[in-house]
Amino acid sequence: MLIKEYRICMPLTTEEYRVGQLYTISKHSHQESEKGEGVEVVKNEPHEDPVHGPGQFTEKRVHLSSKLPSWARAVTPRIFYITEKAWNYYPYTITADGRSLQCSFLPKFSIYIETKYEDNCGDSENIFHSEKILGDHEVSFLDIAFDEIPERYYRSLEDPRFFSSAKTGRGPLREGWRQHTKPIMCSYKLVSVKFEVWGLQTRVEQFVHKVIRDILLIGHRQAFAWVDEWCGMTMEDVRRFERETQEATNELVGLVPPTISVSEVAEPTATHSAPASAPSTPLSDDPPDFLGPPKARPRKKSAPETLTLPALRDHASAE
Protein backbone atom coordinates (compact mmCIF):
# COMPACT_ATOMS: atom_id res chain seq x y z
CA MET A 1 0.00 0.00 0.00
CA LEU A 2 1.27 3.47 -0.92
CA ILE A 3 0.05 6.33 1.30
CA LYS A 4 0.45 10.01 0.43
CA GLU A 5 -1.00 13.17 1.93
CA TYR A 6 -1.96 15.99 -0.41
CA ARG A 7 -2.57 19.56 0.75
CA ILE A 8 -4.42 21.86 -1.64
CA CYS A 9 -5.02 25.49 -0.67
CA MET A 10 -7.88 27.59 -2.05
CA PRO A 11 -8.67 31.35 -1.86
CA LEU A 12 -11.96 30.49 -0.14
CA THR A 13 -13.32 29.75 3.32
CA THR A 14 -14.19 26.19 4.30
CA GLU A 15 -17.85 27.20 4.49
CA GLU A 16 -17.73 28.61 0.95
CA TYR A 17 -15.99 25.50 -0.35
CA ARG A 18 -18.70 23.30 1.11
CA VAL A 19 -21.09 24.68 -1.51
CA GLY A 20 -18.45 25.05 -4.22
CA GLN A 21 -17.34 21.45 -3.92
CA LEU A 22 -20.85 20.03 -4.37
CA TYR A 23 -21.56 22.34 -7.32
CA THR A 24 -18.26 21.50 -9.02
CA ILE A 25 -18.64 17.74 -8.63
CA SER A 26 -22.14 17.80 -10.10
CA LYS A 27 -21.27 20.05 -13.03
CA HIS A 28 -18.01 18.25 -13.82
CA SER A 29 -19.70 14.82 -13.68
CA HIS A 30 -22.33 16.03 -16.15
CA GLN A 31 -19.68 17.43 -18.49
CA GLU A 32 -17.74 14.17 -18.51
CA SER A 33 -20.77 11.97 -19.19
CA GLU A 34 -22.18 10.70 -22.46
CA LYS A 35 -24.22 7.74 -23.66
CA GLY A 36 -22.98 4.64 -21.83
CA GLU A 37 -20.16 6.49 -20.09
CA GLY A 38 -19.87 8.77 -17.10
CA VAL A 39 -21.08 8.98 -13.51
CA GLU A 40 -24.23 7.08 -12.58
CA VAL A 41 -25.67 8.18 -9.23
CA VAL A 42 -27.14 5.20 -7.39
CA LYS A 43 -27.82 6.83 -4.00
CA ASN A 44 -27.59 10.31 -2.53
CA GLU A 45 -29.23 10.50 0.88
CA PRO A 46 -28.82 11.81 4.43
CA HIS A 47 -26.86 9.55 6.76
CA GLU A 48 -26.42 9.57 10.52
CA ASP A 49 -23.07 8.45 11.97
CA PRO A 50 -22.68 7.63 15.69
CA VAL A 51 -19.29 9.37 15.80
CA HIS A 52 -19.49 12.19 13.26
CA GLY A 53 -23.19 13.02 13.41
CA PRO A 54 -25.43 13.93 10.45
CA GLY A 55 -24.02 13.84 6.96
CA GLN A 56 -24.67 12.73 3.39
CA PHE A 57 -24.08 9.31 1.84
CA THR A 58 -23.52 8.91 -1.90
CA GLU A 59 -22.98 5.83 -4.02
CA LYS A 60 -21.87 6.21 -7.62
CA ARG A 61 -20.77 4.02 -10.47
CA VAL A 62 -18.13 5.69 -12.59
CA HIS A 63 -18.33 4.04 -16.03
CA LEU A 64 -14.91 4.41 -17.59
CA SER A 65 -14.38 1.94 -20.41
CA SER A 66 -13.59 4.39 -23.22
CA LYS A 67 -11.87 6.84 -20.87
CA LEU A 68 -9.22 4.42 -19.69
CA PRO A 69 -5.69 4.85 -21.01
CA SER A 70 -5.09 2.77 -24.11
CA TRP A 71 -2.73 0.38 -22.33
CA ALA A 72 -5.45 -0.39 -19.75
CA ARG A 73 -8.22 -0.86 -22.33
CA ALA A 74 -6.27 -3.80 -23.72
CA VAL A 75 -6.58 -5.75 -20.47
CA THR A 76 -9.98 -4.66 -19.09
CA PRO A 77 -13.52 -5.81 -19.92
CA ARG A 78 -15.57 -3.62 -22.23
CA ILE A 79 -18.01 -2.96 -19.38
CA PHE A 80 -15.90 -1.41 -16.67
CA TYR A 81 -16.84 0.80 -13.78
CA ILE A 82 -15.66 1.84 -10.34
CA THR A 83 -18.08 1.76 -7.43
CA GLU A 84 -17.56 4.77 -5.19
CA LYS A 85 -19.18 5.06 -1.77
CA ALA A 86 -18.72 8.33 0.07
CA TRP A 87 -19.71 9.76 3.44
CA ASN A 88 -19.65 13.53 3.77
CA TYR A 89 -19.62 14.89 7.32
CA TYR A 90 -18.13 18.19 6.27
CA PRO A 91 -15.49 19.34 7.14
CA TYR A 92 -14.45 15.69 7.62
CA THR A 93 -15.08 13.17 4.83
CA ILE A 94 -14.14 9.69 3.69
CA THR A 95 -14.39 8.33 0.16
CA ALA A 96 -14.98 4.54 0.28
CA ASP A 97 -15.62 2.45 3.36
CA GLY A 98 -13.55 -0.26 5.00
CA ARG A 99 -13.79 -2.33 1.83
CA SER A 100 -12.35 0.63 -0.07
CA LEU A 101 -13.20 2.04 -3.48
CA GLN A 102 -13.45 -1.03 -5.72
CA CYS A 103 -13.12 -1.76 -9.42
CA SER A 104 -15.77 -4.01 -10.95
CA PHE A 105 -13.19 -6.60 -12.05
CA LEU A 106 -10.05 -5.96 -9.95
CA PRO A 107 -10.70 -7.06 -6.36
CA LYS A 108 -7.05 -6.60 -5.42
CA PHE A 109 -7.11 -2.91 -6.32
CA SER A 110 -8.56 -0.27 -3.98
CA ILE A 111 -8.35 3.42 -3.13
CA TYR A 112 -9.20 4.99 0.22
CA ILE A 113 -9.32 8.77 0.68
CA GLU A 114 -9.75 10.57 3.99
CA THR A 115 -10.25 14.35 3.85
CA LYS A 116 -10.29 17.24 6.29
CA TYR A 117 -10.85 20.92 5.53
CA GLU A 118 -9.48 23.80 7.61
CA ASP A 119 -9.21 27.58 7.34
CA ASN A 120 -5.41 27.81 7.10
CA CYS A 121 -2.60 27.66 4.53
CA GLY A 122 -1.83 23.97 5.00
CA ASP A 123 0.34 24.24 8.11
CA SER A 124 -1.53 21.78 10.36
CA GLU A 125 0.68 18.83 11.19
CA ASN A 126 -0.62 15.28 11.72
CA ILE A 127 -4.15 16.52 11.08
CA PHE A 128 -5.42 12.94 10.82
CA HIS A 129 -4.11 12.13 14.32
CA SER A 130 -2.76 8.77 13.33
CA GLU A 131 0.41 7.65 15.12
CA LYS A 132 0.46 4.63 12.86
CA ILE A 133 1.20 6.69 9.75
CA LEU A 134 2.96 9.70 11.30
CA GLY A 135 6.27 10.18 9.50
CA ASP A 136 5.50 7.19 7.32
CA HIS A 137 4.01 8.92 4.30
CA GLU A 138 4.92 11.68 1.85
CA VAL A 139 3.28 15.10 2.17
CA SER A 140 2.81 17.04 -1.08
CA PHE A 141 1.55 20.61 -1.46
CA LEU A 142 -0.41 21.09 -4.69
CA ASP A 143 -0.59 24.64 -6.07
CA ILE A 144 -3.78 25.19 -8.09
CA ALA A 145 -2.20 28.13 -9.92
CA PHE A 146 1.35 27.06 -10.71
CA ASP A 147 1.47 23.25 -10.69
CA GLU A 148 1.12 21.78 -14.16
CA ILE A 149 -1.84 19.69 -15.28
CA PRO A 150 -1.98 17.49 -18.41
CA GLU A 151 -2.15 19.77 -21.43
CA ARG A 152 -5.31 18.17 -22.83
CA TYR A 153 -7.24 19.26 -19.70
CA TYR A 154 -5.99 22.83 -19.70
CA ARG A 155 -8.54 25.59 -20.29
CA SER A 156 -7.50 29.22 -20.12
CA LEU A 157 -10.83 30.23 -18.54
CA GLU A 158 -10.05 27.90 -15.63
CA ASP A 159 -6.47 29.09 -15.11
CA PRO A 160 -6.21 30.73 -11.63
CA ARG A 161 -3.27 32.83 -12.88
CA PHE A 162 -5.66 34.72 -15.17
CA PHE A 163 -9.12 34.21 -13.67
CA SER A 164 -10.67 37.10 -11.72
CA SER A 165 -13.98 36.65 -9.90
CA ALA A 166 -16.53 39.39 -10.60
CA LYS A 167 -18.56 38.51 -7.51
CA THR A 168 -15.78 38.08 -4.93
CA GLY A 169 -12.95 40.18 -6.42
CA ARG A 170 -10.52 37.28 -5.87
CA GLY A 171 -7.84 36.38 -8.36
CA PRO A 172 -5.80 36.27 -10.42
CA LEU A 173 -3.37 34.31 -8.21
CA ARG A 174 0.26 35.44 -8.26
CA GLU A 175 3.49 33.75 -7.19
CA GLY A 176 3.48 33.22 -3.43
CA TRP A 177 -0.30 33.69 -3.21
CA ARG A 178 -0.67 31.17 -0.38
CA GLN A 179 1.38 33.36 1.96
CA HIS A 180 -0.61 36.57 1.53
CA THR A 181 -4.10 35.65 0.25
CA LYS A 182 -7.14 36.07 2.50
CA PRO A 183 -9.36 34.17 2.95
CA ILE A 184 -7.55 30.87 2.53
CA MET A 185 -8.44 27.28 3.31
CA CYS A 186 -6.78 23.92 2.78
CA SER A 187 -8.01 20.49 1.71
CA TYR A 188 -5.97 17.83 3.51
CA LYS A 189 -6.32 14.49 1.71
CA LEU A 190 -4.81 11.26 2.96
CA VAL A 191 -4.82 8.87 0.00
CA SER A 192 -4.11 5.14 0.27
CA VAL A 193 -3.71 3.10 -2.92
CA LYS A 194 -3.39 -0.66 -2.80
CA PHE A 195 -2.73 -3.06 -5.67
CA GLU A 196 -1.88 -6.51 -4.37
CA VAL A 197 -0.28 -8.08 -7.42
CA TRP A 198 3.31 -9.27 -7.01
CA GLY A 199 5.75 -7.62 -9.40
CA LEU A 200 3.40 -4.75 -10.31
CA GLN A 201 2.33 -3.36 -6.95
CA THR A 202 4.82 -0.50 -6.54
CA ARG A 203 4.65 0.77 -10.11
CA VAL A 204 0.86 0.60 -10.38
CA GLU A 205 0.36 2.34 -7.02
CA GLN A 206 2.76 5.13 -8.05
CA PHE A 207 0.96 5.54 -11.38
CA VAL A 208 -2.47 5.76 -9.69
CA HIS A 209 -1.17 8.42 -7.30
CA LYS A 210 -0.05 10.46 -10.30
CA VAL A 211 -3.57 10.23 -11.75
CA ILE A 212 -5.13 11.22 -8.41
CA ARG A 213 -2.79 14.20 -8.15
CA ASP A 214 -4.00 15.44 -11.56
CA ILE A 215 -7.66 14.88 -10.61
CA LEU A 216 -7.26 16.89 -7.40
CA LEU A 217 -5.60 19.80 -9.18
CA ILE A 218 -8.20 19.95 -11.95
CA GLY A 219 -11.12 19.72 -9.54
CA HIS A 220 -9.87 22.44 -7.21
CA ARG A 221 -9.00 24.74 -10.13
CA GLN A 222 -12.53 24.38 -11.45
CA ALA A 223 -14.11 25.05 -8.04
CA PHE A 224 -12.33 28.41 -7.96
CA ALA A 225 -12.84 29.25 -11.65
CA TRP A 226 -16.59 28.56 -11.33
CA VAL A 227 -16.99 30.57 -8.11
CA ASP A 228 -19.22 33.18 -9.76
CA GLU A 229 -21.65 30.41 -10.74
CA TRP A 230 -22.10 29.00 -7.21
CA CYS A 231 -21.30 32.03 -5.05
CA GLY A 232 -24.42 33.00 -3.11
CA MET A 233 -26.02 29.56 -3.27
CA THR A 234 -27.34 28.14 -0.01
CA MET A 235 -26.97 24.45 0.87
CA GLU A 236 -30.61 24.02 -0.11
CA ASP A 237 -29.87 25.64 -3.49
CA VAL A 238 -26.86 23.48 -4.22
CA ARG A 239 -28.61 20.27 -3.13
CA ARG A 240 -31.44 21.09 -5.55
CA PHE A 241 -28.91 21.78 -8.31
CA GLU A 242 -27.19 18.50 -7.41
CA ARG A 243 -30.44 16.51 -7.71
CA GLU A 244 -31.37 18.12 -11.04
CA THR A 245 -27.91 17.53 -12.48
CA GLN A 246 -27.75 13.93 -11.24
CA GLU A 247 -31.06 13.09 -12.92
CA ALA A 248 -29.89 14.72 -16.16
CA THR A 249 -26.53 12.94 -15.98
CA ASN A 250 -28.09 9.52 -15.37
CA GLU A 251 -30.28 10.10 -18.43
CA LEU A 252 -27.28 11.25 -20.46
CA VAL A 253 -25.27 8.17 -19.51
CA GLY A 254 -28.14 6.16 -20.97
CA LEU A 255 -28.44 3.61 -18.18
CA VAL A 256 -31.59 2.52 -16.42
CA PRO A 257 -31.91 5.34 -13.88
CA PRO A 258 -31.98 4.09 -10.28
CA THR A 259 -34.17 5.79 -7.73
CA ILE A 260 -32.14 8.49 -6.00
CA SER A 261 -33.16 8.13 -2.39
CA VAL A 262 -33.98 11.25 -0.40
CA SER A 263 -35.02 9.52 2.81
CA GLU A 264 -34.71 11.40 6.08
CA VAL A 265 -31.94 9.21 7.52
CA ALA A 266 -30.33 6.24 5.82
CA GLU A 267 -29.50 3.16 7.81
CA PRO A 268 -25.83 3.43 8.83
CA THR A 269 -23.60 1.11 6.85
CA ALA A 270 -20.33 2.12 8.49
CA THR A 271 -18.95 4.27 11.26
CA HIS A 272 -16.86 6.25 8.81
CA SER A 273 -17.58 9.39 6.88
CA ALA A 274 -16.86 10.68 3.42
CA PRO A 275 -17.24 13.37 0.76
CA ALA A 276 -18.82 13.47 -2.57
CA SER A 277 -15.44 12.64 -3.95
CA ALA A 278 -13.08 14.54 -6.18
CA PRO A 279 -14.44 15.06 -9.68
CA SER A 280 -14.04 12.09 -11.98
CA THR A 281 -11.45 12.97 -14.61
CA PRO A 282 -10.48 10.72 -17.53
CA LEU A 283 -7.29 8.82 -16.77
CA SER A 284 -4.06 9.69 -18.55
CA ASP A 285 -3.27 8.03 -21.88
CA ASP A 286 0.41 7.96 -20.92
CA PRO A 287 1.25 4.32 -20.08
CA PRO A 288 3.45 3.53 -17.08
CA ASP A 289 7.01 2.68 -18.02
CA PHE A 290 6.51 -1.05 -17.43
CA LEU A 291 3.98 -1.39 -20.25
CA GLY A 292 4.76 -0.90 -23.90
CA PRO A 293 2.77 1.63 -25.95
CA PRO A 294 -0.13 0.15 -27.93
CA LYS A 295 -1.41 1.37 -31.26
CA ALA A 296 -2.39 5.01 -31.26
CA ARG A 297 -6.12 5.61 -30.95
CA PRO A 298 -7.97 8.81 -31.84
CA ARG A 299 -9.01 10.78 -28.79
CA LYS A 300 -12.49 12.07 -28.26
CA LYS A 301 -13.14 15.77 -28.18
CA SER A 302 -13.00 17.29 -24.74
CA ALA A 303 -16.19 17.95 -22.80
CA PRO A 304 -18.03 21.24 -23.41
CA GLU A 305 -17.12 24.12 -21.14
CA THR A 306 -20.69 24.68 -19.95
CA LEU A 307 -23.71 22.61 -19.10
CA THR A 308 -25.88 21.95 -22.12
CA LEU A 309 -29.21 21.60 -20.37
CA PRO A 310 -31.26 24.82 -20.59
CA ALA A 311 -32.88 24.25 -17.19
CA LEU A 312 -29.53 23.93 -15.48
CA ARG A 313 -28.07 26.91 -17.32
CA ASP A 314 -31.05 29.03 -16.38
CA HIS A 315 -30.79 27.93 -12.75
CA ALA A 316 -27.09 28.77 -12.56
CA SER A 317 -27.50 32.16 -14.24
CA ALA A 318 -30.41 33.04 -11.97
CA GLU A 319 -28.16 32.66 -8.94
N, C-alpha and C positions, 0 to 999 in steps of 0.2 A: 504494500500500500504506500502511495506517495501522497504526503500531506503538505499543502502550502497554504499560507495565509495571505490574502490579497486585501489591500487597503486602498479604497477609491474615494477621494474627496470630491465634494460637489459644492458649488456656490449657492447652497440652499440650506434651509433648516430641516431637521429630521421630520417635523410635522408637515412641511411643504412636500418633502420627498415621499411621504406616505401616499399622498394623492398622485404625485407625478409618476411614481413607480407603477401603480395600478393602471393609469392611463397609458403609459408607454408600453407595458406588456400587452395590453389589449390591442392597441393600434398596430404594434409591430407584428403580433401574431396574425392579425388580419392581412397585413401587407405580404407576409411570407407564405400565405396559404393560396392554394389553387385546387382544382378538381383532383381529388385523390391524394393530395399532399397538404401538409400543414399541421395546425394544432387543433385537435378535437377536444373540446371540453366535456368531460364526463360528469363531473360534479363540481359545484362551487357553492358552499353552504357554511353557515355559522358552525362553530365547533367550540366546545367547552373543554378546557384542559385543567386537571386538578392542581397542576403546579403553576401554569402560566395564565390561567384565567380564560376569558372569552377571546376567540379569534376566528379565523376563516380557514376552512379546509378546501383545497382544490385538488382534483385529479384530472390529469390531461394525458392524452396520447399524442405524442409528437411523431407524425408520419413523415419519414425522412428518405424513403428509397431513392428518389432521383436527386436528392440534395447531398447524398453522401459523396465523399471524394471518390474519384474513379477507381483507386486501388481497393477501396472498401466495397464498392458495388460488385466487384468481381467475386467476392467471397460471402456476400450476404443474400438472403432470400429477397425476392422481388417485393414481398409485403414485409416491410420492416418498420417498427415503431418503438419509441421509448415511452414507457409508462412513468409519469412523474406525479408523485404525491407530495403535496406541500401544505405546511401548517404555518399560518401567518399570525403571530401574536406580537405584532409590531410594538416596539422596535426590536424584538427578538424573533427570528424565524428559522425554520429548518426546511430544507428541500429534501424529500425522501424520508422514509421512516427507518426503523432498524434493519429492514431488509434492503434498504438503499434503493436508489434510482436504477431501474432494471431495463435492460434491452429485451425485446421479445424473443430473441434467439440466442443470447449470450449470457447464460446464468452466472458465469464466472467474472462478469464485468459489472461494476457498480460505481456510482458517484454519490457522495453524501456532502451536502453543503449546509453549514451552519452560519447564520448571519446575525450581526448586531449593528445597530445604527446609533451614532452618538454625535452631538453637536461639538465637534472639535476637528483638528486638522490631522487626525490619524496618529496622535501621540499616546494613546492608551496602550499600556503594555499588559500582556496576558489577559486580554479582555474576556476570553472564554473560560478563564479560571480553571484550567486543566493542568495539573502538575504532571500528568502523564505525557503531555505533548510539549510542555514548556522547554524551549531550547532545542526541540527535536524536529522543528520544521522551518522552512524558509519563509521569510516575510518579504513581500514585494509591494511597493507603492506603485499604483497605476495612475498616470497623469492623463486625464481625459482630453487635455488640450495638446500635449506635446509628445505623448507616446504614439507610435505608429500603429495603424490598423491595416489589414490587407487592402490593397489598392482598389480591388473590385467593390468594396463596401464603403469607400470614401464618397461623401457627398459634401460639397462646399457649404450648403445651407445648414449642415449639421456640424460644422467645424467650429469648436468653441473659441478658436483664435480669431474668428471673424464674426461670429454671431453676437448680436446685441439685442437684448430683450426690450421690446417696446413697453411692456407692462411693468417690469421690475427694474429696468435700467441697468441690469447686470450684464457683464460681458462688454467687449471681447475679453478673453483671458490672456494675460501677458506672462512672460517668464517670471517665475517666482510667485505666481498668483496665490498659491496655498498659504504663503506666509503673511499676506496682507489683505486677503479678501474677507469681507464680512457681508452676510453670514457665511458660515462654512460648516459642513457636516461630513462625516466619513462613514462609508459602508465597510465594515470589517467582515470578511468572508473566509471562513475556514473550510477548505475544500479537500476532501479525501477521495482519491481515485484508486480503485483496486481492479486489477486484471490478473487473475490467478492462472496464468498459462506459462509454464516453464519455458524459458528461452526468449519470451516476448514481453514479460511483465514490465521490466524497467522502461523499455523503449516505448511501449504503448501508453503507459501511464504518463510519461513525459510528453508525448504527443497530445494526449487528451488535455493535459494542463495548458498546453499552448493554445488549443482551441478554446478552452474556457476563458483564458486571459483575453482573447479577442472578443468573445461574446460579452464579457463584463465591460470592456472599454466601449464597444458599440452601443450597448444598452444604456450606459450612463451618459454618453455623449448625446444620445437621442432624448433622454429625459430632460436634459438642460436645453437642448435646441428646440424642443417642443413646449417649453415652459409657458409661452403665451397662449397655447391652446388649452392647457389644463389649469393655469393660474386662476384662482377665484372659485374653482369647483369645491363643493363640499364633499364629504365622504358619501353622502346620499347621491349626489350628482355623479360621482365617478363610479359608484356601484351600478347605477342605472346604465351609464355608458358601457361599463364592462359587460352587463347582461345583454344589451343590444348588440354589441360587437361580437360576443361569443356566439349568439344565435346566427348572426350573419356569417361568421367564420365557419361554423359547423356546416351551414348550407353550402358555402363556397367550396369546402373540402369535398363535399359530395358524398358524405357518409350518412348512414342512417342516424339522424340526430337523437342522442340520448336525452332524457329528461334532465334538465339542469335543476337540481334540488335547491329550494330556498326555504327549507324547514327552519324552524326556530333554533333548535340546537341539535346537531348531529350526534349520534352515539360515538363516544370517544373510541378511536382505534389505536391510539398510542398516547404516551405521556410526553411526547415531544411536541415541537412546534415548527412552523415553517412558512416561507413566503410564497406568494405567487412568484415563481422563480425568475431568473434572469431571462430576458427575451431569447427565444429560440432563433439562432442564426445559422444559416447553412454552414456545414463544416468545410474546412479548407480542402481544395483540390491538390494541395502539395503533399505527396506521399511521404511518410517517414523514411529515413535513409535505409531501413532494412527491407524495404519493398521496392522492386523495380517499377519504373513508370510504365503504365499500360498505354494502349492506343489513345491518342488525343480524342476527346469528345467535345462537340460544340456545347457551349454553356448557354443556359437560358438567360434571357434578359432579366435585369434586376427588377425588384419589385417597384411599383409606382411610389412616388414620394408622398402621396396623400391617399386617404381613404377614398374608395370609389363609390361608396353607398351614399346617395343624397341625404338620407335621414341622418346618418352619422355626421356628414359634413355640416348639415344645418345645425345639428346639436352642438358641435364643437364651436362653430362660428358664433352661435347665440351666446355662448359663455364669455 
